[in-house]
Amino acid sequence: MPVDPLTRAVIDVMSQVFPKMGTEVFDAPQARAILAQAPKLDVEPPAVGGIEERLAGDIPVRVYTPEGPGPHPIVVFFHGGGFVICTLDTHDWTCRTLCRDAGAVVVSVDYRLAPEHPYPAAVDDAYAATRWVHEHAAELGGDPERLAVAGDSAGGNLAAVTSLRARDEGWPGIRFQLLVYPCTDAAQDSASITENGQGYFLTADHMRWFWDCYQPDPARRGEPYSSPINADLRGLPPALVVTAEFDPLRDEGEQYGRLMEEAGNQVESVRFDGMFHGFFTLAGDVLPATREATDLACAALRRGLG
């Protein structure tokens, strides 16, 4: 389906304020500064029971606790941003929504960013934080037997890779994966990269720059913990994979879902027609599809975590 006028207006505004990485901006601190100066919606965020800044070992995290008595299910969340930009604050609305509507303790992980900390720093932080959360679930008000990993874009990559690593290390602590338009293939050679590489907010130029920052050695980009699409995908937790029609990453996300299913895993894959990369984490319920997608995700988390 075509992009409707409201969605096109949102894409255009976001594209104007987003740093033009890979074409005009090549410095990561500059890109982060531009993003930090972007105007914010003046709207009341979703209310949750409590928010606390903590350390998961030596990794900063933000813990969102729902209303009501626990123990609650737990969602360990990894923000997107190409492994280079974005923060806990850029994904605050989304984490609040997941906390409130899934009734889960959400632990948002402030993993190290590239290029200052290239691969596998983010992978190590994501896995270490997840193990820490599981070990300290009781003090967080959570149930260690009901833990999911979640993330969007680069964060979806980290959620997927954390699940792979947990399986590889024989740790059965992850019950569910929420993968929102995950980045799964450093090759960046899918049809959707070409079809949607310009004009829909995230661009092919952005992706090339992100990968250059995150994994500067092209020879290692195909490693399973870098490009999980190349991994042995047997024995993984159930997953919901959310994709968007006009996303450059659409095809690699959908292929990852298919490959997981073919490997014998329980997978639900849902494409949001007419949508673009970034729609899931929009604050303020600007687009109806954002609410539809987060409702879908929260329902899947509730089912997956019991």
N, C-alpha and C positions, 0 to 999 in steps of 0.2 A: 504494500500500500504506500501511497506517497506520503511525504512529510506534511502534516497539516500546518496551517498558518501559525498557530500558537507554538507548536514545537519548533518550527523554523525560526520564529522570533527568539525563543530561548537559546537555540543553537547559536544564532548570530550574536546575541549579547555575550554569551559565554566565550565565544571565539575572540571577541574584541578585547576582553579583559585578561584572557589566558595568555601566558608567555608563549611567544612564537619560537619554541625550542627547535633547534635543528636547522633553522633558516635565518633568524635574526638574533636569537639568544643561544649562546653556546656555553655559558657559564652557569653552573648549577646554583651558586648562591644568588646570582642575579635573577634567575628564574624563580627561586623561592621568594625573593623580595617582591617581585612583580605580583606573584600570586597572593602574598600577604597583604598587599595594598588594594586588592580587588574589592569592590563594594560588597557589603553583606546585606542580606535581607533582614529588615528590622521586624522580626516576628518572634513570638513566644515559642521556645522549643518545647518538644514533648516532655511532659513531667515524668520523672522517675522517683523511686524511693530515696535514692542517695547516689552521690558521686564522690569518689575518693581517688586521689593520685597516690600511687604506690610504686614500689620497686619489686619486680619479679626477679629476684637475685640482683643483678645490676642493670636490668632492663626496665626503663620507665613504662608504666602501664596506667591506664585510667579504668577504674572499676565502676560500672553502672549497676546499681542494685534495684530490683523492682519493688513495688509495694507488696506488703503482705509477708507472712512468715515463710521462712525457708524450711529445708534446703531447696534451692531453685536449680533448674538446669543451668548449664554454663555454656556461653558462646565466646570463644577466643577469636577476636576480630583483628584482621590485618587490613589497614587502609591501602587504597590504590595510590597511584602517582608515579608509575613507571620506575619504581624503586629509587627515585631521585627527589621527588617533591611530595607535597602534602604532609599533613600532620594529624595528630589526634583531633585537633580543632576542626579541620576541614571535614571530618567524618563524624562530628559530634551528633548532628541531627540523626543520622542513620543509626548510630549506636543507641541513642535514646529510644528511637522507634523500635528497634529490635528488642531492647530491654523491656519496654512497656508492653508491646503487643505479643511477644513470645513468652513473657513472664520469666525471662532468663537473666541471670547475672551475665553482663557483657564485659569482657576484659579486652580493651583496645590496646594494642601493643605498639609502642613507639620504637620500632626496630631501626637499626642503623641504616642510613641512606648512602647510596652511591652518588658521585664517584669517589667521595672520601673513603667510603667503606664498600668496595665492590663485592660481587659474589665471591664466596658464599656467606658474607656477614649477615645479610638479612635472613637467609635460610637458617643459620645457626641461632640467631635471635628468636626467630619464630618458633623453632622447635624447643629451645630452652625455655621460653616463656610458657609454652603450652604445657610442658612437663611440670614447671613450677606451679602453674595454676591448678593442675590436677592434684599435686601434692598438698597444696594449701587451700583446697576447695572449701573445707569446713570453715576456716576463718574468713572466707569471702562470702559465706552464706550459700554456698553451692553444693551440689551433689556430684562427687567425682565420677560416679557411674553414668552420668548424663551430660557428657561434654561434647560439644561440636566445635569445629573450626569453620571460619567464614572469612570472606574477603572479596573485594572487587578489583578487577583488573590485575595489577601487580600483586595486590593482596590476595586475589583469587589464586594466583600462581603460588604464593606462599602457603595458603591453606591446602592446596593440592599437594605441594611438596612436603608439607608437614605430615600429611596423612601417609604419603609414600615412605617417609623416613621412619615414622612410627611403626609401620608394617615391617620395614627392613630390619629394624632393631628389636622386633618382637614385642613391642609395647602396644597393648590393646586398648589404650585409654580413650580413643576417639570414636564416638558413636555415629557422627553425621558430618557431612561436608556441605556447606553452602558456598557455591562458586558462582560469583556474579561476573559476567563477561570476562572469564579468566584469561590471562595471558599465558599460553601454554607452549608456544613454539617460537623460538628465536629465529627460525628461518625466515619468517615473515614473507612467505611466498604464496599465501592463499589467494583465492579469487576475491575475497572480501577486502583484503588489503588494497587491491587495485581498484575495485568498484567503489569503496567507501573511504579511500585514502585522503580525499580532500573534500571540504565542505560540510563535514558532520562533526565538528569540534575536535575529536582526536584525529590526528593526521598520520600518514605514513612517515612524514618527516619527524614527527614527535617520536614515533616508535623506533626509528633508526637511531635517534639521539639517545633515547632511554637505554637501548641495548648497548650502545657504545660506552655509556657511562657504567652500566651495571656489570657487563661482562666484556671487558675490553679485549679479551683473547678470543677471537672468533673460533679457534679450534676447540674451545670448551663449551661453546653455546649449546651444543647438542646434548650435553650431559643431562641425565634424567632429572637431577635436582635444579637444573637451569631451565630445560625444556621438558616438562613432565610428560608431554605427548609421546616422548621417546621411551618412556619407562615401561617396565613390566607392570601392568595395571591389575593383576589378580590380587584378590584378598583385601580390597579397600572398603571403607565404610560407605553406607548408602549416601547418595548425593542428590542435590538439586542444582542444576546448571541453568542459569538465566543468561540469555543472550538478547541482542538488539539487532533489528534488521539492518540498520545503517551504520553498524559498528565495524571498523576495520578488523577487529578481533573476533567477529561473529563466527567465522568458519573454524578457527582453531578451537574456540570454546565448544562449538557443537561437535566437532570431530572428537575432542577429548571425552565428551559425554558418550558418544557412540562407542569409542574404544573401551571405556570403562564398562559399559553395558556388555559389549562383546566378550569382555574378560570375565563375565559372570557376576558383576556387581549390580546392585539395585540403583537405578539412575532415573530421575525425572528431568527432562530437558524442556525448557519453555522459552520460545522466542517471542519477544514483544515487537510486533510489526509496527512500523512507523517510528520506532524509537532509535536512539543513538547512544553511543558510549558516554556514560556519565548520568544518564537519566535516573538510575536507581538511587543515587545519593543526593539528589536535588533537595534542598531545604525548602520548607514552606508549602509542600504539596502543590507546587506550581502546575504540574502536569498530572492529570488523573492516572496515567500509567505508572507513575512513581508509587502512588498509594496502592494500585493493583499489585505491583511487583513486591512491595514490602509486605503486603497482606499475604501474598503467596509464600514468600520466604518465611514469615513468622508461622504460618500454618504448617509448613514443612518441618520447621524446627520443633514445633510442639509435637507433631506426630513422631518425628525421628528420635526425640529425646524422652518421650513418654510423659 
